């Protein structure tokens, strides 16, 4: 049995009566990985040899800046699930367009002013995936005005479909039915798999390329419920504290929620409504507060 959840080590050892082995974090130099990743792109391979040598040096500097930005901006609690190759590849894909633009122009090396953090990387990676799908699969240039409008419309549909898939992956049918009225995706399986965030198994079931994507989409779904300015259903109000804020297995969802709360905050009406469950759950609320403090989720602590 293989698990990506380090906190399950002792439980599995106890139940299976077997010693566990731990895989080491991604050991390859991340800067070198990004430089190699970008140097395999068509725009790089088409350069003259002299240009390539100059560009390799710039790629090394750019990749180094990017990795430093991420390592400085992410918190200790984020580091436990950023040591896998996928996150470094995500970084490369998310900034692929920017790298191409810089190195095909006469600009000097740019200073990365963006406050790079985990949410930004996931959001930019997902949007980049859709841009690639729109440009390559639909043969649409996103530089045109009508295509930009189409992109915004279709991106909303894509996000809602992925949120629904994420809920179905992480929760039971009964739980999903209680918190989400939508039950069927608008996009076809072929379109969803073409985007590249989910794959189709042999049995026709869709699954995410990594569990953290499902957790990211669930966090966004729940924050939308809290910040849309409308009354939240009692089912969602009950689900958030009892399942999301309390269950050990949803720690990564809480990491994303904590980051999202820094950017969008519930209205006064929603806060008043949420205040009712804070009082109602009593001692359970104290456990939630303790857990938020222990995990370093200051924004969840403030929200509660």
C-alpha positions in Angstrom: 0.0 0.0 0.0 1.2 3.5 -0.9 0.0 6.7 0.7 0.8 10.3 0.1 -0.3 11.2 3.6 2.6 11.2 6.1 0.2 11.6 9.0 -1.2 8.1 8.3 2.2 6.4 8.9 1.6 5.3 12.5 -2.0 4.2 11.9 -1.0 2.1 8.9 1.9 0.5 10.7 -0.3 -0.3 13.6 -3.1 -1.8 11.5 -1.0 -3.6 8.9 1.8 -4.7 11.4 4.4 -3.6 8.9 7.2 -1.1 9.1 6.8 1.8 6.6 9.2 3.2 4.1 9.3 6.9 3.3 10.1 8.3 -0.1 12.4 11.2 0.0 11.3 14.6 -1.4 12.1 15.6 -5.0 15.9 15.5 -4.9 16.8 16.8 -8.4 17.9 20.5 -8.4 14.7 22.3 -9.1 16.5 25.1 -11.0 18.1 22.6 -13.3 14.8 20.9 -13.8 13.0 24.1 -14.9 15.9 25.0 -17.2 15.8 21.6 -18.9 12.0 21.7 -19.0 11.9 25.1 -20.9 14.9 24.1 -23.1 12.8 21.3 -24.6 10.1 23.7 -25.9 9.9 24.4 -29.6 10.6 28.1 -29.3 14.0 27.2 -27.7 15.0 24.3 -30.0 14.4 26.5 -33.1 17.1 28.9 -31.9 20.6 29.1 -33.4 23.3 27.4 -31.3 24.8 30.8 -30.2 21.4 32.1 -29.1 20.8 28.9 -27.2 23.9 29.3 -25.1 23.0 32.8 -24.1 19.4 31.8 -23.5 20.5 28.9 -21.2 22.2 31.3 -18.9 19.1 33.5 -18.7 16.9 30.5 -18.2 19.1 29.5 -15.2 18.8 33.0 -13.7 15.0 33.1 -14.3 14.4 29.6 -12.9 16.5 30.5 -9.8 14.5 33.6 -9.2 11.2 31.7 -9.6 12.2 28.9 -7.1 13.5 31.5 -4.6 10.2 33.4 -4.8 8.2 30.3 -4.2 10.4 29.0 -1.3 10.3 32.4 0.4 6.5 33.0 0.0 5.1 29.6 1.0 4.7 28.8 4.6 6.0 25.8 6.6 2.7 24.1 6.4 2.7 24.3 2.6 6.1 22.6 2.3 4.9 19.2 3.3 3.2 18.7 -0.1 5.4 20.9 -2.4 8.3 18.5 -2.5 7.0 16.4 -5.4 8.1 16.8 -9.0 4.5 17.8 -10.0 4.7 21.2 -8.3 8.0 22.0 -10.0 6.5 21.0 -13.4 3.4 23.1 -12.6 5.7 26.0 -12.0 7.4 25.5 -15.4 4.1 25.1 -17.2 2.5 28.1 -15.4 5.3 30.4 -16.4 6.0 28.9 -19.8 4.2 31.6 -21.7 5.9 34.3 -19.8 9.4 32.8 -20.3 8.7 32.5 -24.1 7.7 36.1 -24.2 10.7 37.4 -22.4 13.3 35.3 -24.3 11.8 36.1 -27.7 12.0 39.8 -27.1 14.9 42.2 -26.6 14.0 42.7 -22.9 16.7 42.4 -20.3 16.3 39.8 -17.5 13.0 40.7 -15.7 12.7 41.2 -12.0 9.9 38.9 -10.7 7.7 41.2 -8.8 4.9 38.7 -8.4 4.2 37.5 -4.9 4.6 33.9 -5.8 2.7 31.5 -3.5 1.0 28.1 -3.7 -2.5 29.4 -4.6 -1.0 31.6 -7.4 0.9 28.6 -8.9 -2.2 26.4 -8.9 -4.5 29.1 -10.3 -2.0 30.1 -13.0 -1.3 26.4 -13.9 -5.0 25.7 -14.3 -5.6 28.8 -16.5 -2.5 28.0 -18.6 -3.9 24.5 -19.1 -7.1 25.9 -20.5 -5.3 28.4 -22.7 -3.3 25.6 -24.2 -6.6 23.6 -24.7 -8.3 26.6 -26.3 -5.4 27.5 -28.6 -4.3 24.0 -29.7 -7.5 21.9 -29.5 -10.0 24.6 -30.6 -7.5 26.5 -32.8 -8.5 29.8 -31.2 -6.0 32.6 -30.6 -6.7 34.2 -27.1 -5.2 37.5 -28.4 -8.5 38.3 -30.2 -11.2 40.2 -28.4 -14.0 37.7 -29.0 -11.7 34.8 -28.0 -10.9 36.5 -24.7 -14.6 36.8 -24.0 -15.1 33.2 -24.9 -12.2 32.2 -22.7 -13.7 33.9 -19.7 -17.1 32.3 -20.3 -15.7 28.8 -20.9 -13.2 29.1 -18.0 -16.1 29.5 -15.6 -17.8 26.4 -17.0 -14.6 24.5 -16.8 -14.0 25.5 -13.2 -17.5 24.6 -12.1 -17.2 21.2 -13.8 -13.9 20.5 -12.1 -15.3 21.6 -8.7 -18.2 19.1 -9.1 -15.7 16.4 -10.0 -13.5 17.3 -7.0 -16.5 17.0 -4.7 -17.4 13.6 -6.1 -13.8 12.4 -5.7 -13.4 13.5 -2.1 -16.8 13.0 -0.6 -19.7 10.5 -0.7 -22.7 10.8 -3.0 -24.9 11.8 0.0 -22.5 14.5 1.0 -22.3 15.9 -2.5 -26.1 15.9 -2.9 -26.5 17.9 0.3 -24.0 20.7 -0.7 -24.3 20.9 -4.5 -27.5 20.8 -6.5 -25.6 20.4 -9.8 -25.1 16.7 -10.5 -23.8 16.5 -14.1 -20.9 18.2 -15.8 -21.6 20.5 -18.8 -18.4 19.6 -20.6 -17.9 16.1 -22.2 -15.5 13.6 -20.8 -13.3 14.1 -23.9 -13.2 17.9 -23.4 -12.4 17.6 -19.7 -9.6 15.1 -20.3 -8.2 17.2 -23.1 -7.7 20.1 -20.7 -5.3 17.9 -18.8 -6.3 18.3 -15.1 -8.2 15.0 -15.0 -7.6 11.7 -16.7 -10.0 8.9 -17.6 -9.5 5.4 -16.1 -10.2 2.2 -18.0 -13.6 2.0 -16.4 -14.5 5.4 -17.7 -14.1 7.1 -14.3 -12.5 10.5 -14.1 -9.7 11.2 -11.6 -7.4 14.2 -11.0 -3.7 14.0 -12.1 -3.0 14.7 -8.4 -5.2 14.8 -5.3 -4.2 18.3 -4.4 -6.0 19.6 -7.5 -9.3 18.1 -6.2 -8.6 19.7 -2.8 -7.9 23.1 -4.5 -11.2 23.0 -6.4 -13.1 22.0 -3.3 -11.6 24.9 -1.3 -12.6 27.3 -4.1 -16.1 25.9 -4.1 -16.6 26.3 -0.4 -15.2 29.8 -0.4 -17.6 30.7 -3.2 -20.4 29.5 -0.9 -19.2 31.8 1.8 -18.5 34.9 -0.3 -21.3 35.0 -2.8 -23.3 37.4 -0.5 -26.3 35.1 -0.3 -27.7 33.0 2.5 -25.8 29.8 2.9 -27.7 26.6 3.1 -27.9 24.8 6.4 -26.3 21.8 4.8 -23.2 23.8 3.8 -23.1 25.5 7.2 -23.1 22.1 8.9 -20.6 20.5 6.4 -17.8 23.1 6.7 -17.2 22.9 10.5 -17.9 19.2 11.0 -16.1 17.8 7.9 -13.7 20.4 6.5 -12.5 22.3 9.5 -12.3 19.2 11.8 -11.3 16.1 9.8 -7.6 15.3 9.7 -7.8 14.1 6.1 -8.9 17.6 4.9 -5.8 19.4 6.1 -4.7 20.4 2.6 -8.2 21.8 1.8 -7.8 23.9 4.9 -4.4 25.2 3.7 -6.1 26.4 0.5 -9.1 27.8 2.3 -6.7 29.8 4.6 -5.0 31.3 1.6 -8.3 32.1 -0.1 -9.7 33.9 3.0 -6.8 36.4 2.7 -8.2 37.4 -0.7 -12.0 37.2 -0.4 -13.9 37.5 2.9 -17.5 36.6 3.7 -20.0 39.4 3.9 -21.4 40.6 7.3 -24.6 38.8 6.6 -22.8 35.5 6.0 -20.6 36.0 9.1 -23.7 36.5 11.2 -25.1 33.3 9.8 -21.9 31.4 10.4 -21.8 32.9 14.0 -24.9 30.8 14.7 -23.0 27.5 14.2 -20.0 28.7 16.2 -22.3 29.1 19.1 -24.3 26.0 18.4 -21.3 23.6 18.2 -19.9 24.7 21.5 -17.0 22.5 22.5 -16.5 21.4 18.9 -15.7 25.0 18.0 -12.9 25.0 20.6 -11.4 22.0 18.9 -11.7 23.7 15.5 -10.0 26.8 16.9 -7.2 24.7 18.4 -6.7 22.8 15.1 -6.5 26.1 13.1 -3.9 27.5 15.5 -1.8 24.3 15.6 -1.8 24.1 11.7 -0.9 27.8 11.4 -4.1 28.7 9.6 -4.4 32.3 10.9 -7.1 33.3 8.5 -9.4 30.4 9.4 -8.7 31.2 13.1 -9.8 34.8 12.4 -12.8 33.7 10.5 -14.0 31.4 13.3 
